[in-house]
Amino acid sequence: MTLPLRAVIFDLDDTLFDDTGCTHVGLRALAAQSGLSVPPAELFARHAAHIRAIDPLLFRGELTAHEARVLRFTRLLTELGVPDPDGEAATVTYRGAYRAAWAPLPGAADVLRDLRAAGLRLAVLTNYVREVQALKLTHFGLDALVDAVLCVEEVPAAKPDPRAYYAACAALDVHPEQAVMVGDSCEKDVQGARRAGLRAVWVNRAGQAAPEPGVPVIAHLMELPGVLGLVPQR
């Protein structure tokens, strides 16, 4: 028997916070500074590949978040043929534009308030470091609307390892069967959560096919309370 829903666990980037939009802004500024004429989709993909390659060093404590950025942009610009790239200057340019474009996704605060009003416990579970993620949450006051924030260095393993979701459930004092994971990643926020015994809702703004049968899909956060059957959709 499925236990009554008591908690909602959210991913952060591209679930509550518009990370993709900010990244595109930062990369445009970097391209302009460096004289690059790389198509935006290609630049975004190359940048994402370097993040995936360097993040393990950050998560193991071998680099700070700033050092990881400098290495990322040094490698990216080298790959794109920029002679003697200045990773420090590139980091300042990118980060300034990225920060200036910070924005929550539409409805983030309202949905958190609605769910709290419905009596649910709320958490953020993110596969990135607190040094960065806490700033995003506090900047928009979202930290005050959740009961727990778990960043990658604070859980036994990152999503989609089951231990990440178990840690979030423990922080909220609920069983996995009483929680739903909400996020934009099929692997990390849907499939991993379901394997750990949680329910899941996929935030799918691109209109892609559902990752697996039985998974509720929403295009906008404002749909979430209605999908959960808690309060009317806005």
C-alpha positions in Angstrom: 0.0 0.0 0.0 1.3 3.5 -0.9 1.7 5.6 2.2 0.1 9.1 2.2 2.3 11.8 0.7 4.1 13.8 3.4 7.1 15.4 1.6 8.3 16.9 -1.7 12.0 16.9 -2.6 13.1 19.3 -5.3 16.1 19.4 -7.5 17.5 23.0 -7.8 19.1 23.7 -11.2 16.5 23.9 -14.0 13.8 22.8 -11.5 13.5 25.8 -9.2 16.4 27.9 -10.6 16.9 28.8 -14.3 20.4 27.5 -14.6 20.3 26.9 -18.4 19.1 30.4 -19.1 21.9 31.9 -16.9 24.5 29.6 -18.5 23.6 30.8 -22.0 23.9 34.4 -20.9 27.3 33.7 -19.4 28.6 31.9 -22.4 27.5 34.6 -24.7 29.5 37.1 -22.7 32.5 34.8 -22.8 32.2 34.3 -26.5 32.1 38.0 -27.1 35.1 38.7 -24.9 37.1 35.9 -26.6 36.1 36.7 -30.2 34.4 33.3 -30.7 31.8 32.6 -33.3 30.8 29.2 -32.1 27.1 28.3 -32.5 25.4 28.7 -29.1 24.2 25.1 -28.9 27.7 23.8 -29.6 29.3 26.2 -27.1 26.7 25.1 -24.4 27.4 21.4 -25.2 31.2 21.8 -25.0 30.9 23.7 -21.8 28.7 21.0 -20.3 31.2 18.3 -21.2 33.9 20.2 -19.3 31.7 20.5 -16.3 31.1 16.8 -16.3 34.9 16.1 -16.6 35.9 18.6 -13.8 33.1 18.2 -11.3 34.5 15.0 -9.8 37.7 16.9 -8.8 35.5 19.5 -7.1 33.4 16.9 -5.3 36.5 15.2 -4.0 37.7 18.4 -2.5 40.7 18.7 -4.9 39.4 22.0 -6.3 37.3 24.9 -4.9 34.3 26.0 -7.0 36.3 29.0 -8.3 39.3 26.8 -9.2 37.0 24.4 -11.0 35.6 27.3 -13.0 39.1 28.6 -14.0 40.1 25.1 -15.1 36.9 24.7 -17.0 37.2 27.9 -19.0 40.9 27.4 -19.6 40.2 24.0 -21.1 37.2 25.2 -23.0 39.0 28.2 -24.6 42.0 26.0 -25.4 39.8 23.5 -27.1 38.2 26.3 -29.2 41.6 27.6 -30.3 42.0 30.7 -28.2 45.7 31.3 -27.8 47.1 31.4 -24.2 43.6 31.7 -22.7 43.3 33.5 -19.4 41.0 31.3 -17.4 40.8 33.7 -14.5 39.6 36.6 -16.7 37.2 34.2 -18.5 35.8 33.1 -15.2 35.2 36.7 -14.1 33.4 37.5 -17.4 31.2 34.4 -17.4 30.4 34.6 -13.7 29.5 38.3 -13.8 27.0 37.7 -16.7 25.7 34.5 -15.1 25.0 36.1 -11.8 23.4 39.2 -13.4 20.9 36.8 -15.2 20.0 34.9 -12.1 16.3 34.1 -12.0 14.0 31.5 -10.3 11.8 29.5 -12.7 8.3 30.9 -12.9 6.2 29.9 -9.9 9.0 28.5 -7.7 8.2 30.5 -4.6 4.5 30.3 -5.0 4.5 26.5 -5.4 6.7 26.1 -2.3 4.3 28.2 -0.3 1.3 26.3 -1.6 2.9 22.9 -0.7 3.8 24.2 2.8 0.3 25.4 3.2 -0.9 21.9 2.4 1.1 20.6 5.3 4.0 19.0 3.3 7.6 19.0 4.3 10.0 20.3 1.7 13.6 19.8 0.8 16.1 20.7 -1.9 18.5 17.9 -3.0 21.2 19.1 -5.4 24.2 17.5 -7.0 26.3 20.6 -6.6 28.2 22.2 -3.8 26.7 24.4 -1.0 29.1 27.2 -1.7 27.2 27.9 -4.9 23.8 26.5 -4.4 23.1 28.2 -1.0 23.7 31.6 -2.6 21.0 30.9 -5.2 18.4 29.8 -2.7 19.1 32.7 -0.2 19.2 35.3 -3.0 15.5 34.6 -3.8 14.4 33.7 -0.3 13.7 30.1 -1.3 15.8 28.7 1.6 13.2 30.1 4.0 10.5 28.1 2.2 12.0 24.6 2.6 12.8 22.5 5.7 16.1 21.1 4.5 18.8 21.7 1.8 21.1 18.9 1.0 24.1 19.6 -1.3 26.4 17.0 -2.8 29.1 17.1 -0.1 26.5 16.5 2.6 25.0 13.2 1.4 26.7 9.8 1.2 26.6 9.8 -2.6 25.1 12.0 -5.4 21.9 11.3 -7.2 21.0 8.8 -8.7 22.6 6.8 -5.9 19.7 5.7 -3.6 21.6 7.0 -0.5 21.1 10.6 -1.7 17.3 10.3 -1.6 17.4 8.3 1.7 19.4 11.2 3.2 16.8 13.7 2.1 14.0 11.6 3.5 15.8 11.2 6.8 16.3 15.0 6.9 12.5 15.4 6.6 11.7 12.4 8.9 9.7 10.6 6.3 9.8 7.2 4.7 10.8 7.1 0.9 7.2 5.9 0.2 5.9 9.1 1.7 8.0 11.4 -0.6 8.0 12.5 -4.2 11.1 13.8 -6.0 10.6 16.6 -8.5 13.2 17.5 -11.1 14.3 17.9 -14.7 16.7 15.0 -15.0 15.2 11.6 -16.0 18.2 9.8 -14.6 18.8 11.7 -11.4 15.3 13.0 -10.4 13.0 10.3 -11.8 14.6 6.9 -12.4 17.0 7.1 -9.4 14.2 8.3 -7.1 11.8 5.6 -8.1 14.5 2.9 -7.7 14.9 4.2 -4.1 11.2 3.8 -3.5 10.1 7.4 -3.9 7.5 8.7 -6.2 8.6 11.2 -8.9 7.4 14.0 -11.1 9.4 15.0 -14.2 9.7 18.7 -15.0 9.8 18.5 -18.8 9.8 21.9 -20.5 11.0 20.5 -23.9 8.0 18.3 -24.4 10.0 15.1 -24.6 8.5 11.6 -24.3 7.9 10.5 -20.7 10.9 8.5 -19.4 8.8 5.6 -18.2 5.1 4.7 -17.8 3.3 6.1 -14.8 5.5 9.1 -14.2 3.6 12.4 -14.0 5.0 15.0 -16.3 4.7 18.8 -15.9 5.9 21.6 -18.2 5.7 24.3 -15.5 6.1 24.3 -11.8 2.6 25.8 -11.3 1.2 22.5 -12.4 2.7 20.5 -9.6 0.2 21.1 -6.8 -2.6 20.0 -9.1 -0.7 16.9 -10.3 -0.2 15.9 -6.6 -3.9 16.4 -6.0 -3.2 18.9 -3.2 -4.5 22.4 -4.2 -5.9 23.8 -7.4 -3.4 24.6 -10.1 -2.6 28.3 -10.5 
